[in-house]
Amino acid sequence: MGLVVEHINKSFGTFQAVKDLSMEVKGGSIFGFLGANGAGKTTTMRMILDIFRPDSGHITWNGQEIRTIPRNKLGYLPEERGLYPKMTVDEQLLFLGQLNGLTKAEATAAINEWLERFQIVANRKKNISDLSKGNQQKVQFLATILHNPDILIMDEPFSGLDPVNANVLKEAFLEMRRRGKTIIFSTHQLDQAEELCEDIIIINKGQTVIQGSVRDVRRSQGRNIIRLKFDNDTEALWLNELADVRVMKRRQDYIELQIQSGFNPTIIIEKALQHNASISLFELTEPSLTDIFIEAVGTIAQPDEPSVVAAQ
């Protein structure tokens, strides 16, 4: 069981934000919700949270209509962060924990656990406005999970985090999964999705483009990618002369090529020998989520999704 979204549609005036979107998220898993700005991710998340109602279609959690699920079973981290700047960390979290149904004792115990885990105990008496941006985001995340929800919906949770704090957040994701929680998050940092998610969906203009497990998505794209390194010819400009070969990336320590189906990779080795290029790395690899995303979505400029205020 888990979350099932079936053929949902949502329009705002003449703008259709979501078109016949379906997806299934297994209970107790981490699910990546990917797409360019304006693709319909936030609108879909708000329909899952019952902030918006779909024009048609159904959303269920363990077979039950999502609108009938108690609100404290859901945790939401919006892209537009919102904390009370003149409240201390303790006051903020205690207030929000009790607002979501915890007793004072339960909220205090959860606050102590997570402040310790996130290494911000020393900041608990500081006002939110006095915290660094990274620590403010940690507090926002804690406010989302403090009441122990079953479903966590997170819109760009890694935005603005440095590598250290991003790693702390990733560890928290994994801990929540170990506790049986279901996590759905959007991100433009596709390496985070590739590292954390079991399944993903990529949407564009409100519609599904690609969906499945990360492993299956990478394997199913049907592209052959070769990673090369030359000891004595770092540029290897002669690669541009090869038909059915496209140079995708040139990095300091390797070159990445895409070869067409049916192309014999030994031709590259033969060409390298003709140019006296010494190959120290030659490996076939699968495309990354970033490669797949760019090919599926590209850099299409899309309108922003309507805000809650505008939609109301």
C-alpha positions in Angstrom: 0.0 0.0 0.0 1.0 3.6 -0.1 0.1 6.8 -2.0 -1.8 6.4 -5.3 -2.5 9.3 -7.6 -4.9 8.5 -10.4 -5.5 10.7 -13.5 -5.6 14.0 -11.7 -6.1 17.3 -13.5 -6.0 20.8 -12.2 -6.5 24.1 -14.0 -6.4 27.8 -12.9 -8.5 29.7 -15.3 -7.3 28.9 -18.8 -4.0 27.5 -17.5 -3.8 23.7 -17.0 -1.2 23.1 -14.4 -1.6 19.3 -14.2 -2.8 17.0 -17.0 -3.9 13.4 -16.4 -1.1 12.7 -13.9 -0.8 9.3 -12.3 1.8 7.9 -10.0 2.2 5.4 -7.2 4.5 5.8 -4.2 5.3 2.8 -2.1 4.7 3.1 1.7 8.0 3.5 3.6 10.0 4.7 0.5 11.7 7.8 -0.7 10.2 9.2 -3.9 11.7 11.9 -6.1 9.3 14.3 -7.8 11.3 16.0 -10.6 10.6 18.6 -13.2 11.6 22.1 -14.4 10.2 25.2 -12.8 6.5 25.5 -13.6 6.2 21.8 -14.4 3.3 21.2 -11.9 5.2 19.8 -9.0 4.1 22.2 -6.3 0.5 22.1 -7.6 0.5 18.3 -7.4 2.0 18.4 -3.9 -0.7 20.7 -2.7 -3.4 18.4 -4.1 -1.8 15.5 -2.2 -2.0 17.7 0.9 -5.6 18.6 0.1 -4.7 22.3 -0.1 -6.0 22.2 -3.7 -8.7 19.9 -4.9 -8.1 18.2 -8.3 -10.7 19.0 -10.9 -10.9 15.3 -11.6 -9.1 12.1 -10.6 -8.4 10.6 -7.2 -5.7 10.6 -4.6 -5.6 7.8 -1.9 -3.4 6.8 1.0 -3.5 3.1 1.8 -6.8 2.9 -0.1 -8.4 5.8 1.8 -9.3 9.2 0.1 -6.5 11.6 1.0 -9.0 14.3 2.1 -10.2 12.0 4.9 -6.7 11.4 6.4 -6.1 13.3 9.6 -3.9 16.4 9.0 -1.4 15.4 11.6 -0.5 12.3 9.5 1.0 14.7 6.9 4.1 16.8 7.1 4.8 19.6 4.6 7.9 21.6 3.9 6.9 24.3 1.4 9.4 25.9 -0.9 8.5 29.2 0.5 9.9 28.8 4.0 8.0 30.4 6.9 9.0 30.7 10.5 8.2 33.3 13.2 11.4 35.4 13.3 11.0 36.7 16.9 10.3 33.3 18.5 13.2 31.2 19.8 13.9 27.8 18.3 12.3 26.0 21.3 9.2 28.3 21.3 8.8 27.8 17.6 9.0 24.0 17.6 6.9 23.6 20.8 4.2 25.8 19.3 4.1 23.9 16.0 4.4 20.5 17.7 1.4 21.2 19.9 -0.5 22.7 16.9 0.0 19.3 15.2 -1.5 17.4 18.2 1.5 16.7 20.4 1.3 17.2 24.2 3.9 19.5 25.7 5.8 16.5 27.0 5.8 14.7 23.7 6.8 17.8 21.8 9.7 18.5 24.3 11.0 15.0 24.0 10.9 15.1 20.2 12.6 18.6 20.2 15.4 17.4 22.4 16.0 14.3 20.1 16.1 16.2 16.9 18.0 19.3 18.1 20.7 16.9 19.2 20.7 15.0 16.0 20.9 18.2 13.9 23.6 19.6 16.2 21.8 22.9 17.0 21.2 22.4 20.7 23.3 25.5 21.4 20.9 27.6 19.3 17.7 26.5 21.0 17.3 29.8 22.9 18.1 32.0 20.0 15.5 33.8 17.9 14.9 32.4 14.4 16.1 35.7 13.0 19.5 35.3 14.6 20.2 31.9 13.0 22.1 31.3 9.8 20.1 30.4 6.8 21.2 26.8 7.0 20.1 26.5 10.7 16.8 28.2 9.9 16.2 25.5 7.3 17.1 22.8 9.8 14.4 24.3 12.2 11.9 24.4 9.3 12.6 20.7 8.6 12.3 19.8 12.3 8.9 21.6 12.4 7.8 19.3 9.5 8.8 16.0 11.1 8.3 16.8 14.8 4.8 15.4 15.1 5.9 12.1 13.5 3.8 12.2 10.3 3.3 9.1 8.1 3.8 11.1 4.8 6.4 13.8 4.3 5.9 16.2 1.4 9.0 18.3 0.8 9.4 21.0 -1.8 13.1 21.7 -2.6 14.4 20.7 0.9 18.0 20.9 -0.2 17.8 24.4 -1.6 20.5 26.7 -0.2 22.1 24.1 2.0 25.9 23.7 2.0 27.3 20.2 1.6 27.6 19.6 5.3 24.0 20.5 6.1 22.8 18.7 3.0 24.4 15.6 4.3 22.7 16.0 7.7 19.4 16.3 5.9 20.1 13.2 3.8 20.8 11.2 7.0 17.5 12.4 8.4 15.7 11.3 5.3 17.2 7.8 5.7 16.3 7.7 9.4 12.7 8.6 8.6 12.6 5.9 6.0 13.9 3.4 8.6 11.0 4.5 10.8 8.6 3.5 8.0 7.8 7.0 6.8 7.0 7.8 3.2 8.9 10.7 1.8 8.1 12.6 -1.4 10.4 15.5 -2.3 11.2 17.7 -5.3 14.7 18.9 -6.1 16.7 20.4 -8.8 19.8 18.7 -7.4 19.4 15.5 -9.2 22.4 13.8 -7.6 20.5 14.0 -4.3 17.5 12.2 -5.9 19.8 9.6 -7.5 21.4 8.9 -4.2 18.3 8.8 -2.0 15.3 7.7 -4.1 14.1 4.2 -5.0 11.5 5.6 -7.5 11.1 8.9 -9.4 8.8 10.7 -11.7 9.8 13.4 -14.1 7.0 15.7 -15.3 6.9 18.4 -17.9 4.1 20.9 -18.5 1.9 19.0 -16.0 2.3 15.6 -17.6 4.4 12.5 -16.9 7.5 12.2 -19.1 9.4 9.3 -17.3 8.4 7.2 -14.3 9.9 4.2 -12.5 12.7 3.0 -10.3 16.0 4.9 -10.6 17.7 1.8 -11.7 15.1 1.0 -14.4 14.9 4.6 -15.6 18.7 4.7 -16.1 18.8 1.3 -17.8 15.8 1.9 -20.1 17.0 5.0 -21.8 18.8 3.0 -24.4 21.9 5.2 -24.6 25.4 4.0 -24.7 27.8 6.2 -22.8 31.6 5.8 -22.7 33.8 7.5 -20.3 37.4 8.0 -21.5 40.7 9.3 -20.1 43.8 9.9 -22.1 47.2 10.3 -20.4 48.7 12.4 -23.1 45.8 14.0 -25.0 43.3 15.6 -22.6 41.3 17.4 -25.3 41.2 14.6 -27.9 39.6 16.9 -30.4 39.8 14.2 -33.0 36.8 12.6 -31.3 34.7 15.2 -33.1 35.5 13.6 -36.4 33.8 10.3 -35.5 30.3 9.7 -37.0 27.7 8.4 -34.5 29.7 9.8 -31.6 28.8 12.9 -29.6 31.0 14.4 -26.9 28.7 15.1 -24.0 31.2 16.3 -21.3 34.8 17.3 -21.1 36.1 17.3 -17.6 39.5 17.7 -16.1 39.9 13.9 -15.6 37.7 12.4 -18.2 35.7 12.8 -21.4 32.2 11.4 -21.7 30.8 10.3 -25.1 27.4 9.2 -26.3 27.5 6.6 -29.1 24.7 5.6 -31.4 23.1 2.2 -31.3 25.2 -0.2 -33.5 28.4 1.8 -33.2 31.4 -0.4 -32.6 33.4 1.2 -29.6 36.6 -0.4 -30.8 36.7 2.3 -33.5 37.4 4.8 -30.8 40.4 2.7 -29.7 41.7 2.4 -33.2 41.3 6.2 -33.8 43.2 6.8 -30.5 46.1 4.7 -31.6 46.3 6.6 -34.9 46.6 9.8 -32.9 49.1 8.2 -30.5 46.7 8.8 -27.6 47.3 6.7 -24.5 44.0 5.5 -23.0 44.0 5.0 -19.2 40.3 4.7 -18.8 37.7 3.2 -21.1 34.3 2.2 -19.6 30.7 1.9 -20.5 28.4 3.6 -18.1 24.7 4.4 -17.7 23.3 8.0 -18.1 22.9 9.9 -14.9 19.5 11.3 -13.8 20.9 14.7 -14.8 21.6 13.5 -18.3 18.1 11.9 -18.6 16.4 15.0 -17.2 18.1 17.3 -19.6 17.2 15.1 -22.6 13.6 14.6 -21.4 12.8 18.2 -20.3 15.6 20.3 -21.8 15.7 24.0 -20.8 12.1 24.8 -21.8 11.0 28.1 -20.2 7.7 27.5 -18.5 5.2 29.8 -16.6 5.4 29.8 -12.8 2.7 27.7 -11.1 0.0 29.7 -9.4 0.5 30.5 -5.7 -2.0 29.5 -3.1 -3.0 33.2 -2.7 -3.5 33.6 -6.5 -5.4 30.4 -6.8 -7.8 31.3 -4.0 
